[in-house]
Amino acid sequence: MARVDLHEVRKRFGATEIVRGVSLAVEPGELMVLVGPSGCGKSTLLRLVAGLEGVDGGEIRIGGRVVNDVAPKDRDVAMVFQSYALYPHMTVRENLAFPLKLRGKRRAEIDAAVTEAARLLDIEPLLARLPKALSGGQRQRVAMGRAIVRRPAVFLFDEPLSNLDAALRNQMRVELKQLHRRLGTTAIYVTHDQVEAMTLADRLAVLERGALQQVGTARDVFDRPANRFVAGFIGSPAMNFVEARVERSSLVGDGLRLRVPAGMDAAPEGRAVTVGVRPNDLRLRVAARPASGASSHAPGGGEDVPGIAARVTLVEPLGWESHVHLRAGETALVAVAESASLDGVHEGTEVTCSVPEGRLHLFDVTTGGALR
């Protein structure tokens, strides 16, 4: 295993800067996941580490050695691609053995490495088959096995599960996590799937438009997002956002009135902020019907709303839990609730949403940065 260090790494294609000054340290034996939307530069960053693309600025170190000008075959890395990249005319055994044959390894050494990789990946019964006789999951196991036999210092994974169906992707995700723990090798894994990122990563690095937004454990990034982009990208369903302003230690917005969280820097008075709430942190209560002649607490109906006043637009039952779609004035929200708790909640129901202490997030409306 080896440490990987990126320092102010940059890459351009023509006039477009794809990777913008990324600095990141991947510890020995760590599984680091690079996650972000399509086109954010994560796959390009992986190819820079592999040596398949040259850097336009900055420095890449693997095991303390600067590898900017080192050929891919001499970097001691192995890459697993989305497309499997198996040789169709070779059996599984021959595909696994091929990287070692290229390096001139002895027959006994090759056989031992192939046997061990096949055992680790549970593909021993498949060794005599051609790739066309394998399922997608089996092909991906063979692709990983071809990397494993080399015993590289660093594994690089470029969206290896994206071609699999949902059920198989979940299964392979578990197997890959267990495999990494057994091997203990440094790994960098690229995905656009934030659920995959959170379940696999020892730490994850969130990128947007070629720039690093936040690095941390899945729990850290989920609970303490550095900015509005990270808050909205990490988590499913995505975080709700409501525009508000500060009024006498309260946050007032479209159908919203909540207290400013203790210790959170939301001053001064009148400041515009973006309020963020995770869907699972919204607590729903059916709003009481106003007495005859009394003022209504319907969405946007007054400043004395104790929480967020909203109207249900759709309920999606998903078994044990349901996704409740809401409208607070002109703002769309989603709440996640236990299905059994939603008796009497249906399209058109007026509700009040409260938020537990400490589960509110505030962001600067200009920079998007979190207000701590």
LOLUM-839680 format. One record per atom (N, C-alpha, C): atom name; x, y, z. Coordinates in pm, whole numbers. Layout:
N
CA,X,Y,Z
...
END
This chain:
372
N,85,-119,0
CA,0,0,0
C,88,124,0
N,34,234,-49
CA,113,357,-60
C,23,477,-38
N,82,586,7
CA,12,712,20
C,12,782,-116
N,-99,848,-147
CA,-109,927,-270
C,-132,1073,-230
N,-49,1161,-283
CA,-60,1304,-254
C,-78,1383,-382
N,-182,1465,-385
CA,-203,1558,-496
C,-185,1699,-441
N,-104,1779,-511
CA,-81,1916,-466
C,-107,2012,-581
N,-214,2092,-567
CA,-251,2194,-665
C,-250,2139,-809
N,-310,2024,-826
CA,-312,1958,-957
C,-412,2027,-1049
N,-366,2053,-1172
CA,-449,2121,-1272
C,-444,2046,-1405
N,-557,2052,-1478
CA,-562,1992,-1612
C,-656,2072,-1699
N,-609,2105,-1819
CA,-691,2177,-1917
C,-708,2092,-2042
N,-824,2107,-2103
CA,-847,2057,-2238
C,-885,2178,-2322
N,-790,2224,-2404
CA,-811,2348,-2477
C,-814,2464,-2380
N,-916,2547,-2392
CA,-927,2664,-2304
C,-1002,2632,-2175
N,-1052,2510,-2163
CA,-1134,2473,-2047
C,-1050,2403,-1941
N,-1052,2459,-1819
CA,-981,2395,-1709
C,-1074,2293,-1643
N,-1038,2165,-1654
CA,-1122,2056,-1605
C,-1094,2025,-1459
N,-966,2032,-1420
CA,-926,2011,-1280
C,-859,2139,-1234
N,-910,2200,-1126
CA,-869,2335,-1088
C,-801,2336,-951
N,-674,2308,-949
CA,-594,2323,-827
C,-635,2231,-714
N,-651,2101,-743
CA,-694,2005,-641
C,-576,1959,-556
N,-590,1970,-425
CA,-493,1916,-329
C,-564,1815,-241
N,-508,1694,-233
CA,-576,1586,-162
C,-472,1482,-120
N,-485,1431,3
CA,-397,1325,52
C,-480,1200,77
N,-438,1088,17
CA,-503,959,37
C,-408,874,120
N,-452,835,240
CA,-364,764,333
C,-343,619,289
N,-230,557,329
CA,-205,417,296
C,-320,328,348
N,-371,243,260
CA,-478,152,297
C,-617,213,297
N,-628,340,265
CA,-758,408,267
C,-834,388,137
N,-968,381,147
CA,-1053,383,29
C,-1113,523,19
N,-1057,602,-71
CA,-1103,738,-94
C,-1196,739,-215
N,-1314,796,-199
CA,-1410,805,-309
C,-1417,948,-359
N,-1399,965,-490
CA,-1417,1095,-555
C,-1559,1097,-610
N,-1640,1191,-565
CA,-1780,1194,-603
C,-1820,1334,-648
N,-1910,1338,-743
CA,-1958,1466,-794
C,-2042,1441,-917
N,-2110,1543,-968
CA,-2194,1525,-1087
C,-2110,1500,-1211
N,-2174,1453,-1316
CA,-2106,1430,-1443
C,-2037,1558,-1489
N,-1914,1544,-1535
CA,-1840,1659,-1586
C,-1767,1739,-1481
N,-1761,1690,-1355
CA,-1696,1768,-1248
C,-1544,1747,-1244
N,-1490,1653,-1324
CA,-1345,1633,-1330
C,-1294,1514,-1252
N,-1382,1435,-1191
CA,-1337,1325,-1106
C,-1266,1214,-1185
N,-1321,1176,-1301
CA,-1256,1072,-1382
C,-1124,1122,-1441
N,-1122,1250,-1479
CA,-996,1309,-1528
C,-891,1306,-1419
N,-929,1337,-1296
CA,-835,1333,-1184
C,-779,1193,-1165
N,-865,1092,-1178
CA,-820,953,-1165
C,-722,918,-1276
N,-749,962,-1396
CA,-660,934,-1509
C,-526,1006,-1493
N,-526,1121,-1426
CA,-401,1190,-1398
C,-316,1108,-1300
N,-380,1048,-1199
CA,-307,964,-1104
C,-252,840,-1175
N,-331,785,-1266
CA,-289,665,-1340
C,-179,694,-1441
N,-168,821,-1483
CA,-71,856,-1586
C,-127,848,-1726
N,-258,828,-1739
CA,-320,822,-1871
C,-339,961,-1931
N,-331,1063,-1847
CA,-330,1203,-1890
C,-215,1273,-1817
N,-157,1373,-1881
CA,-50,1449,-1818
C,-104,1572,-1747
N,-44,1608,-1635
CA,-88,1726,-1560
C,-38,1853,-1627
N,-116,1960,-1612
CA,-75,2092,-1663
C,-22,2180,-1551
N,-30,2131,-1430
CA,21,2207,-1316
C,7,2124,-1191
N,92,2152,-1092
CA,86,2080,-966
C,171,1955,-966
N,152,1873,-864
CA,239,1758,-841
C,159,1639,-791
N,192,1520,-841
CA,132,1395,-793
C,245,1308,-737
N,225,1261,-613
CA,320,1170,-550
C,251,1039,-515
N,316,928,-544
CA,269,796,-503
C,380,731,-421
N,351,702,-296
CA,454,647,-209
C,571,741,-189
N,543,873,-192
CA,648,972,-172
C,726,1007,-296
N,704,937,-408
CA,777,962,-532
C,694,1047,-627
N,751,1154,-679
CA,683,1237,-778
C,670,1157,-908
N,547,1144,-958
CA,524,1059,-1075
C,471,1138,-1195
N,479,1270,-1190
CA,427,1351,-1301
C,476,1303,-1437
N,603,1264,-1446
CA,663,1224,-1574
C,691,1075,-1581
N,632,997,-1490
CA,653,852,-1488
C,546,784,-1573
N,585,688,-1656
CA,492,617,-1742
C,390,539,-1659
N,268,519,-1710
CA,166,447,-1634
C,211,310,-1585
N,283,236,-1666
CA,324,101,-1628
C,426,100,-1514
N,488,215,-1488
CA,589,223,-1383
C,539,292,-1257
N,409,318,-1248
CA,354,388,-1131
C,305,293,-1022
N,303,164,-1049
CA,257,62,-953
C,112,86,-913
N,28,113,-1016
CA,-115,127,-994
C,-188,30,-1086
N,-309,-7,-1049
CA,-394,-90,-1134
C,-530,-25,-1142
N,-586,-21,-1263
CA,-711,51,-1285
C,-821,-45,-1329
N,-939,-31,-1269
CA,-1058,-108,-1307
C,-1156,-12,-1372
N,-1193,-44,-1496
CA,-1276,48,-1573
C,-1424,8,-1568
N,-1508,102,-1605
CA,-1651,80,-1616
C,-1683,-27,-1721
N,-1603,-33,-1828
CA,-1632,-120,-1943
C,-1574,-260,-1931
N,-1515,-293,-1814
CA,-1454,-424,-1787
C,-1321,-443,-1861
N,-1317,-413,-1995
CA,-1194,-420,-2074
C,-1130,-559,-2069
N,-1213,-664,-2082
CA,-1161,-800,-2086
C,-1130,-839,-2231
N,-1033,-928,-2248
CA,-1001,-979,-2382
C,-1102,-1088,-2417
N,-1185,-1068,-2520
CA,-1295,-1161,-2547
C,-1250,-1301,-2591
N,-1129,-1312,-2649
CA,-1082,-1441,-2698
C,-1007,-1521,-2591
N,-989,-1462,-2473
CA,-918,-1529,-2365
C,-1017,-1580,-2260
N,-985,-1694,-2200
CA,-1065,-1743,-2088
C,-1043,-1653,-1967
N,-1125,-1675,-1864
CA,-1109,-1599,-1741
C,-968,-1620,-1685
N,-922,-1744,-1683
CA,-786,-1771,-1633
C,-682,-1693,-1711
N,-696,-1692,-1843
CA,-599,-1623,-1929
C,-607,-1472,-1910
N,-728,-1418,-1891
CA,-742,-1275,-1864
C,-672,-1237,-1734
N,-689,-1321,-1631
CA,-627,-1292,-1502
C,-475,-1301,-1511
N,-426,-1396,-1588
CA,-281,-1420,-1596
C,-208,-1319,-1685
N,-281,-1256,-1777
CA,-216,-1175,-1880
C,-127,-1063,-1825
N,-172,-984,-1726
CA,-84,-877,-1676
C,48,-930,-1619
N,46,-1049,-1560
CA,169,-1105,-1503
C,260,-1161,-1611
N,199,-1216,-1717
CA,280,-1264,-1830
C,356,-1149,-1895
N,287,-1033,-1906
CA,354,-916,-1965
C,476,-873,-1885
N,473,-902,-1754
CA,584,-864,-1667
C,689,-975,-1654
N,671,-1080,-1730
CA,770,-1188,-1732
C,775,-1272,-1606
N,663,-1282,-1533
CA,660,-1362,-1410
C,667,-1511,-1443
N,720,-1588,-1349
CA,730,-1733,-1366
C,593,-1798,-1363
N,580,-1913,-1430
CA,452,-1983,-1440
C,394,-2014,-1301
N,477,-2063,-1211
CA,428,-2099,-1077
C,375,-1976,-1003
N,443,-1863,-1019
CA,399,-1739,-954
C,267,-1691,-1012
N,252,-1703,-1144
CA,129,-1663,-1210
C,13,-1750,-1163
N,34,-1882,-1162
CA,-72,-1974,-1121
C,-117,-1947,-977
N,-21,-1919,-889
CA,-55,-1893,-749
C,-136,-1765,-736
N,-97,-1661,-812
CA,-168,-1532,-804
C,-309,-1544,-861
N,-324,-1618,-971
CA,-456,-1635,-1032
C,-548,-1715,-939
N,-494,-1820,-879
CA,-574,-1902,-787
C,-621,-1820,-667
N,-531,-1737,-612
CA,-566,-1656,-495
C,-671,-1551,-531
N,-657,-1486,-647
CA,-754,-1385,-688
C,-890,-1449,-714
N,-891,-1564,-779
CA,-1017,-1634,-807
C,-1087,-1675,-677
N,-1008,-1716,-578
CA,-1065,-1754,-449
C,-1125,-1632,-379
N,-1051,-1522,-379
CA,-1100,-1400,-313
C,-1232,-1352,-374
N,-1246,-1366,-506
CA,-1361,-1311,-577
C,-1468,-1416,-605
N,-1447,-1537,-558
CA,-1544,-1646,-576
C,-1575,-1669,-724
N,-1470,-1675,-807
CA,-1489,-1701,-950
C,-1411,-1826,-994
N,-1373,-1911,-900
CA,-1299,-2033,-936
C,-1373,-2120,-1036
N,-1507,-2136,-1025
CA,-1577,-2219,-1125
C,-1582,-2157,-1265
N,-1541,-2032,-1278
CA,-1553,-1961,-1406
C,-1423,-1956,-1485
N,-1316,-2010,-1432
CA,-1183,-1989,-1490
C,-1170,-2037,-1635
N,-1248,-2135,-1674
CA,-1237,-2188,-1811
C,-1331,-2120,-1909
N,-1415,-2028,-1862
CA,-1513,-1964,-1950
C,-1455,-1844,-2023
N,-1517,-1811,-2136
CA,-1487,-1687,-2208
C,-1576,-1576,-2152
N,-1536,-1448,-2166
CA,-1616,-1338,-2115
C,-1760,-1336,-2164
N,-1785,-1380,-2287
CA,-1921,-1377,-2341
C,-2016,-1471,-2266
N,-1960,-1567,-2192
CA,-2041,-1662,-2116
C,-2064,-1616,-1972
N,-2024,-1492,-1940
CA,-2035,-1441,-1804
C,-2144,-1335,-1794
N,-2202,-1322,-1675
CA,-2295,-1212,-1647
C,-2215,-1083,-1624
N,-2287,-971,-1616
CA,-2219,-844,-1592
C,-2142,-843,-1461
N,-2203,-898,-1355
CA,-2136,-903,-1226
C,-2013,-992,-1228
N,-2021,-1103,-1300
CA,-1906,-1192,-1311
C,-1793,-1126,-1390
N,-1828,-1055,-1495
CA,-1724,-984,-1572
C,-1655,-879,-1486
N,-1732,-810,-1402
CA,-1671,-709,-1317
C,-1578,-774,-1215
N,-1613,-890,-1164
CA,-1525,-961,-1072
C,-1394,-999,-1141
N,-1403,-1043,-1266
CA,-1282,-1079,-1341
C,-1196,-955,-1363
N,-1260,-842,-1396
CA,-1184,-718,-1415
C,-1111,-679,-1287
N,-1178,-694,-1172
CA,-1111,-664,-1045
C,-1000,-766,-1017
N,-1025,-892,-1053
CA,-922,-994,-1033
C,-797,-966,-1112
N,-813,-913,-1232
CA,-696,-882,-1315
C,-612,-771,-1251
N,-678,-682,-1177
CA,-602,-581,-1103
C,-537,-641,-978
N,-610,-730,-910
CA,-560,-787,-784
C,-434,-869,-804
N,-426,-945,-914
CA,-310,-1034,-932
C,-178,-957,-937
N,-186,-830,-974
CA,-63,-749,-983
C,-15,-701,-847
N,-102,-708,-745
CA,-68,-658,-612
C,-9,-517,-620
N,-84,-422,-678
CA,-31,-286,-694
C,-29,-211,-561
N,43,-100,-560
CA,44,-14,-442
C,-88,62,-428
N,-154,88,-544
CA,-278,166,-544
C,-375,108,-646
N,-501,87,-604
CA,-609,51,-694
C,-684,177,-735
N,-719,185,-864
CA,-798,296,-916
C,-925,239,-979
N,-1041,286,-935
CA,-1169,237,-985
C,-1246,350,-1051
N,-1277,335,-1181
CA,-1350,439,-1253
C,-1494,393,-1280
N,-1585,427,-1188
CA,-1727,392,-1195
C,-1747,245,-1235
N,-1686,150,-1164
CA,-1689,10,-1208
C,-1825,-57,-1199
N,-1920,-1,-1125
CA,-2048,-68,-1105
C,-2162,-6,-1186
N,-2132,97,-1263
CA,-2239,174,-1328
C,-2311,96,-1438
N,-2251,-10,-1491
CA,-2316,-89,-1596
C,-2406,-199,-1540
N,-2413,-213,-1408
CA,-2489,-322,-1347
C,-2628,-273,-1307
N,-2723,-368,-1300
CA,-2857,-329,-1254
C,-2853,-299,-1105
N,-2961,-238,-1054
CA,-2960,-184,-917
C,-2931,-291,-812
N,-2997,-407,-823
CA,-2978,-512,-722
C,-2836,-564,-723
N,-2780,-588,-843
CA,-2644,-639,-853
C,-2543,-534,-810
N,-2573,-407,-838
CA,-2484,-299,-796
C,-2474,-294,-644
N,-2587,-311,-576
CA,-2585,-313,-430
C,-2503,-431,-377
N,-2520,-547,-438
CA,-2445,-665,-396
C,-2295,-646,-417
N,-2258,-596,-536
CA,-2116,-577,-568
C,-2054,-470,-479
N,-2131,-372,-439
CA,-2081,-266,-351
C,-2037,-327,-218
N,-2120,-415,-164
CA,-2086,-482,-38
C,-1961,-568,-57
N,-1957,-644,-167
CA,-1843,-731,-192
C,-1714,-651,-209
N,-1724,-537,-278
CA,-1605,-455,-300
C,-1552,-398,-168
N,-1643,-354,-82
CA,-1602,-302,49
C,-1533,-411,131
N,-1589,-531,130
CA,-1528,-642,204
C,-1393,-680,145
N,-1384,-678,12
CA,-1259,-710,-55
C,-1150,-610,-18
N,-1185,-483,-16
CA,-1085,-381,21
C,-1035,-402,162
N,-1124,-439,253
CA,-1081,-463,391
C,-985,-581,400
N,-1011,-685,318
CA,-921,-802,321
C,-785,-768,262
N,-784,-691,152
CA,-657,-661,85
C,-580,-549,156
N,-651,-451,212
CA,-587,-341,282
C,-507,-248,193
N,-535,-248,63
CA,-460,-166,-32
C,-521,-28,-47
N,-438,72,-70
CA,-486,207,-99
C,-573,204,-224
N,-687,269,-220
CA,-778,269,-335
C,-842,405,-353
N,-855,446,-479
CA,-927,568,-515
C,-1040,525,-609
N,-1161,563,-573
CA,-1281,513,-641
C,-1362,632,-689
N,-1400,633,-816
CA,-1477,742,-875
C,-1621,697,-898
N,-1716,781,-858
CA,-1857,756,-885
C,-1934,888,-885
N,-2047,889,-959
CA,-2139,1004,-951
C,-2254,972,-857
N,-2260,848,-810
CA,-2370,801,-724
C,-2334,831,-579
N,-2403,928,-517
CA,-2366,969,-382
C,-2397,861,-279
N,-2498,775,-304
CA,-2525,665,-211
C,-2409,566,-213
N,-2363,533,-333
CA,-2247,446,-349
C,-2125,506,-280
N,-2106,635,-296
CA,-1992,702,-235
C,-1997,692,-83
N,-2113,718,-25
CA,-2125,722,120
C,-2108,583,182
N,-2157,480,114
CA,-2149,345,171
C,-2012,282,155
N,-1938,322,52
CA,-1806,261,26
C,-1691,332,97
N,-1698,462,108
CA,-1580,543,140
C,-1536,534,286
N,-1404,525,306
CA,-1347,560,436
C,-1358,712,451
N,-1320,781,343
CA,-1347,925,332
C,-1389,952,189
N,-1464,1059,170
CA,-1500,1096,34
C,-1460,1240,7
N,-1430,1266,-120
CA,-1393,1399,-167
C,-1498,1443,-268
N,-1566,1553,-238
CA,-1675,1603,-323
C,-1619,1709,-417
N,-1641,1690,-548
CA,-1593,1785,-647
C,-1708,1848,-722
N,-1689,1971,-764
CA,-1782,2041,-852
C,-1702,2129,-945
N,-1729,2117,-1074
CA,-1662,2198,-1177
C,-1511,2201,-1159
N,-1453,2084,-1129
CA,-1308,2070,-1122
C,-1245,2114,-992
N,-1324,2162,-898
CA,-1269,2211,-771
C,-1315,2122,-656
N,-1227,2102,-559
CA,-1259,2023,-441
C,-1344,2107,-346
N,-1460,2052,-308
CA,-1553,2125,-222
C,-1541,2085,-75
N,-1520,1956,-49
CA,-1511,1909,90
C,-1454,1769,92
N,-1376,1738,196
CA,-1322,1604,218
C,-1356,1563,360
N,-1404,1441,379
CA,-1435,1393,513
C,-1504,1258,508
N,-1536,1205,624
CA,-1614,1082,629
C,-1755,1111,579
N,-1826,1006,543
CA,-1963,1024,496
C,-2048,1095,601
N,-2029,1058,728
CA,-2107,1120,835
C,-2074,1268,848
N,-1945,1303,842
CA,-1904,1443,852
C,-1965,1527,741
N,-1954,1476,618
CA,-2001,1552,503
C,-2153,1564,505
N,-2222,1459,549
CA,-2369,1462,555
C,-2418,1556,664
N,-2356,1547,783
CA,-2402,1627,897
C,-2351,1770,896
N,-2232,1792,839
CA,-2172,1925,840
C,-2121,1965,701
N,-2212,1979,605
CA,-2169,2017,469
C,-2102,2153,469
N,-1996,2165,389
CA,-1919,2289,386
C,-1992,2401,313
N,-2081,2366,221
CA,-2151,2468,145
C,-2282,2413,90
N,-2357,2498,25
CA,-2489,2458,-25
C,-2478,2349,-131
N,-2375,2354,-216
CA,-2362,2249,-317
C,-2348,2112,-253
N,-2256,2100,-158
CA,-2236,1970,-92
C,-2363,1926,-21
N,-2430,2021,46
CA,-2554,1990,119
C,-2660,1935,26
N,-2670,1991,-94
CA,-2772,1947,-189
C,-2735,1822,-265
N,-2605,1796,-278
CA,-2562,1680,-357
C,-2556,1553,-273
N,-2511,1564,-149
CA,-2497,1448,-62
C,-2625,1428,18
N,-2684,1312,6
CA,-2810,1282,76
C,-2921,1256,-22
N,-3004,1154,7
CA,-3115,1120,-81
C,-3237,1084,3
N,-3349,1156,-17
CA,-3370,1271,-106
C,-3281,1389,-67
N,-3265,1482,-161
CA,-3176,1595,-140
C,-3228,1688,-30
N,-3136,1763,29
CA,-3172,1861,131
C,-3271,1963,75
N,-3366,2004,160
CA,-3460,2112,126
C,-3395,2247,152
N,-3424,2345,67
CA,-3372,2480,86
C,-3487,2580,83
N,-3486,2673,179
CA,-3586,2779,187
C,-3513,2911,208
N,-3547,3011,128
CA,-3486,3143,145
C,-3554,3215,262
N,-3473,3282,345
CA,-3527,3347,465
C,-3444,3470,499
N,-3488,3542,601
CA,-3413,3657,651
C,-3416,3651,804
N,-3319,3717,866
CA,-3308,3718,1011
C,-3391,3832,1067
N,-3482,3797,1160
CA,-3565,3898,1228
C,-3572,3865,1376
N,-3503,3943,1457
CA,-3510,3928,1603
C,-3488,3782,1647
N,-3374,3729,1605
CA,-3333,3592,1641
C,-3422,3484,1581
N,-3501,3520,1482
CA,-3582,3422,1411
C,-3547,3422,1263
N,-3575,3311,1197
CA,-3561,3299,1053
C,-3700,3304,993
N,-3725,3402,909
CA,-3858,3424,854
C,-3852,3412,703
N,-3940,3328,647
CA,-3942,3310,502
C,-4079,3271,454
N,-4085,3204,339
CA,-4211,3167,276
C,-4280,3058,358
N,-4375,3097,444
CA,-4444,3002,530
C,-4357,2951,643
N,-4247,3020,672
CA,-4147,2970,768
C,-4122,3070,879
N,-4115,3022,1002
CA,-4064,3099,1113
C,-3999,3002,1211
N,-3866,3009,1220
CA,-3789,2921,1308
C,-3687,3005,1384
N,-3647,2957,1500
CA,-3545,3028,1576
C,-3408,3003,1514
N,-3322,3106,1516
CA,-3184,3088,1473
C,-3116,2990,1567
N,-3052,2885,1516
CA,-2986,2787,1603
C,-2882,2852,1693
N,-2874,2806,1815
CA,-2778,2860,1911
C,-2636,2846,1858
N,-2558,2954,1869
CA,-2419,2951,1828
C,-2396,2963,1679
N,-2502,2977,1600
CA,-2485,2987,1456
C,-2477,3133,1415
N,-2381,3164,1330
CA,-2354,3302,1291
C,-2450,3346,1180
N,-2570,3392,1219
CA,-2667,3438,1120
C,-2690,3589,1125
N,-2629,3657,1222
CA,-2645,3803,1233
C,-2579,3868,1112
N,-2610,3989,1075
CA,-2688,4086,1151
C,-2837,4079,1117
N,-2914,4158,1189
CA,-3057,4170,1168
C,-3086,4205,1021
N,-3183,4134,964
CA,-3222,4160,825
C,-3141,4085,722
N,-3040,4011,767
CA,-2955,3938,673
C,-3035,3830,599
N,-3013,3817,469
CA,-3074,3711,390
C,-2989,3585,402
N,-3053,3472,427
CA,-2984,3343,440
C,-3065,3237,367
N,-2997,3124,337
CA,-3065,3006,286
C,-3073,2904,399
N,-3193,2860,430
CA,-3216,2760,534
C,-3219,2622,469
N,-3140,2528,523
CA,-3139,2392,472
C,-3189,2293,576
N,-3275,2201,534
CA,-3329,2098,624
C,-3330,1965,550
N,-3271,1861,612
CA,-3278,1727,554
C,-3423,1676,558
N,-3467,1604,454
CA,-3605,1552,452
C,-3639,1466,574
N,-3544,1389,625
CA,-3571,1304,742
C,-3574,1384,872
N,-3538,1513,866
CA,-3543,1598,986
C,-3670,1683,993
N,-3755,1675,892
CA,-3882,1747,895
C,-3985,1661,969
N,-4042,1714,1076
CA,-4144,1644,1154
C,-4281,1703,1118
N,-4370,1620,1069
CA,-4499,1666,1021
C,-4607,1659,1129
N,-4689,1761,1133
CA,-4807,1761,1220
C,-4922,1824,1142
N,-5034,1753,1139
CA,-5150,1807,1068
C,-5192,1937,1134
N,-5203,2042,1054
CA,-5236,2175,1108
C,-5379,2177,1158
N,-5398,2244,1274
CA,-5534,2258,1328
C,-5614,2352,1239
N,-5740,2318,1220
CA,-5825,2406,1141
C,-5857,2533,1222
N,-5845,2650,1166
CA,-5874,2773,1241
C,-6022,2783,1277
N,-6049,2838,1393
CA,-6189,2861,1432
C,-6251,2965,1339
N,-6382,2966,1334
CA,-6451,3060,1245
C,-6410,3203,1276
N,-6361,3273,1175
CA,-6320,3413,1192
C,-6177,3429,1235
N,-6109,3316,1271
CA,-5969,3327,1312
C,-5880,3333,1190
N,-5757,3385,1210
CA,-5662,3393,1100
C,-5610,3255,1066
N,-5577,3233,939
CA,-5529,3102,892
C,-5379,3092,904
N,-5334,2969,927
CA,-5189,2943,925
C,-5152,2867,800
N,-5222,2885,693
CA,-5187,2820,566
C,-5053,2873,518
N,-4986,2801,425
CA,-4856,2845,378
C,-4855,2991,337
N,-4762,3065,394
CA,-4750,3206,361
C,-4857,3292,425
N,-4935,3232,519
CA,-5051,3304,569
C,-5025,3394,687
N,-4901,3401,740
CA,-4877,3490,852
C,-4742,3464,913
N,-4694,3559,996
CA,-4561,3548,1051
C,-4556,3467,1181
N,-4672,3423,1232
CA,-4673,3350,1358
C,-4671,3199,1337
N,-4634,3153,1217
CA,-4626,3010,1188
C,-4519,2945,1275
N,-4553,2846,1359
CA,-4454,2781,1447
C,-4378,2671,1375
N,-4290,2705,1286
CA,-4216,2607,1206
C,-4228,2642,1060
N,-4264,2543,979
CA,-4287,2567,837
C,-4428,2522,803
N,-4512,2613,759
CA,-4648,2578,719
C,-4648,2536,573
N,-4708,2421,545
CA,-4704,2368,409
C,-4831,2291,377
N,-4849,2263,249
CA,-4962,2183,203
C,-4906,2061,130
N,-4962,1942,156
CA,-4917,1818,93
C,-4962,1817,-53
N,-4867,1789,-143
CA,-4901,1779,-287
C,-4896,1635,-337
N,-4823,1548,-267
CA,-4814,1408,-310
C,-4753,1326,-197
N,-4803,1203,-179
CA,-4743,1109,-86
C,-4696,987,-165
N,-4567,955,-156
CA,-4511,839,-223
C,-4486,728,-122
N,-4568,624,-116
CA,-4542,514,-22
C,-4427,427,-73
N,-4328,403,12
CA,-4212,322,-25
C,-4193,208,75
N,-4305,153,122
CA,-4296,47,222
C,-4297,107,361
N,-4191,78,439
CA,-4185,125,577
C,-4189,276,586
N,-4125,345,489
CA,-4125,491,490
C,-4197,544,367
N,-4230,672,375
CA,-4293,741,261
C,-4224,875,239
N,-4224,920,115
CA,-4177,1054,82
C,-4299,1143,65
N,-4305,1248,145
CA,-4419,1340,142
C,-4374,1468,74
N,-4434,1498,-41
CA,-4401,1620,-115
C,-4491,1733,-68
N,-4430,1848,-45
CA,-4499,1961,18
C,-4478,2088,-63
N,-4565,2185,-38
CA,-4548,2318,-95
C,-4567,2420,16
N,-4459,2497,43
CA,-4466,2606,139
C,-4459,2736,59
N,-4573,2796,35
CA,-4576,2913,-54
C,-4534,2870,-193
N,-4424,2927,-243
CA,-4373,2891,-376
C,-4259,2790,-368
N,-4227,2740,-248
CA,-4113,2652,-228
C,-4156,2506,-217
N,-4095,2419,-297
CA,-4122,2275,-290
C,-4031,2210,-187
N,-4088,2122,-105
CA,-4013,2051,-1
C,-4046,1902,-9
N,-3956,1820,49
CA,-3981,1677,64
C,-3951,1639,207
N,-4042,1560,267
CA,-4020,1505,401
C,-4020,1353,391
N,-3936,1289,473
CA,-3937,1143,484
C,-3997,1108,619
N,-4101,1024,616
CA,-4172,990,740
C,-4207,843,741
N,-4223,788,858
CA,-4269,650,873
C,-4412,641,819
N,-4434,546,730
CA,-4565,536,663
C,-4678,522,764
N,-4655,447,871
CA,-4760,423,970
C,-4802,549,1043
N,-4719,653,1038
CA,-4750,778,1109
C,-4831,875,1025
N,-4863,836,901
CA,-4922,932,807
C,-5072,915,787
N,-5139,851,881
CA,-5285,843,872
C,-5345,983,868
N,-5429,1009,773
CA,-5491,1141,761
C,-5410,1239,682
N,-5289,1198,636
CA,-5205,1287,554
C,-5219,1243,409
N,-5267,1333,325
CA,-5288,1302,183
C,-5281,1432,104
N,-5296,1422,-24
CA,-5289,1542,-107
C,-5390,1646,-61
N,-5341,1767,-38
CA,-5426,1877,7
C,-5424,1900,157
N,-5368,1805,234
CA,-5362,1823,379
C,-5267,1936,415
N,-5312,2025,505
CA,-5224,2131,554
C,-5151,2082,677
N,-5018,2100,678
CA,-4936,2050,787
C,-4843,2161,836
N,-4792,2141,956
CA,-4684,2225,1009
C,-4562,2136,1029
N,-4447,2180,979
CA,-4323,2102,989
C,-4232,2166,1093
N,-4190,2087,1190
CA,-4091,2134,1287
C,-3958,2067,1257
N,-3851,2122,1315
CA,-3716,2071,1293
C,-3649,2051,1429
N,-3594,1931,1458
CA,-3529,1909,1587
C,-3413,2004,1610
N,-3386,2033,1735
CA,-3275,2120,1773
C,-3145,2068,1714
N,-3069,2157,1652
CA,-2938,2120,1598
C,-2941,2061,1460
N,-3058,2047,1396
CA,-3066,1984,1264
C,-3093,2086,1152
N,-3081,2214,1184
CA,-3101,2318,1085
C,-2965,2361,1029
N,-2960,2386,898
CA,-2837,2432,832
C,-2862,2569,770
N,-2765,2659,784
CA,-2776,2792,724
C,-2660,2815,629
N,-2690,2881,515
CA,-2589,2907,412
C,-2597,3052,368
N,-2481,3107,339
CA,-2473,3243,286
C,-2535,3246,146
N,-2625,3341,119
CA,-2695,3343,-9
C,-2602,3381,-124
N,-2491,3447,-96
CA,-2400,3491,-201
C,-2294,3388,-232
N,-2223,3343,-129
CA,-2112,3248,-148
C,-2157,3102,-143
N,-2270,3076,-78
CA,-2314,2938,-59
C,-2247,2868,57
N,-2152,2936,122
CA,-2078,2875,233
C,-2166,2854,355
N,-2136,2749,432
CA,-2212,2722,554
C,-2184,2828,658
N,-2288,2868,730
CA,-2274,2962,841
C,-2267,2881,970
N,-2153,2885,1035
CA,-2131,2803,1154
C,-2171,2876,1281
END
